[in-house]
Amino acid sequence: MRFADDILQRYLRHFNENENDSLQLFIQSILEQMDHQDILEVFKSLSKEELNDMLGRHLSQSLVERLEQPTSNFEDDLNWRKVQ
């Protein structure tokens, strides 16, 4: 993905590879500088395979995080959704 490659190149210009702790902050700062239209343009430039990969990773991470929640909170949330 060209966008990810560009971010990685910028990151490596400012940090060395051993500074992975700052990667998330670096990514967040780039995203905060982008407006809604900029982000949509990035998505429009992706192939279907890249979109599937991105969405799949996001869903996988989100679901893993949800499953790792204490059981009572997860079950309460599921019950709340059934009521609506």
Helices and strands as residue ranges (DSSP letters): H 2-14, G 20-22, H 23-33, H 36-44, H 48-67, H 71-83
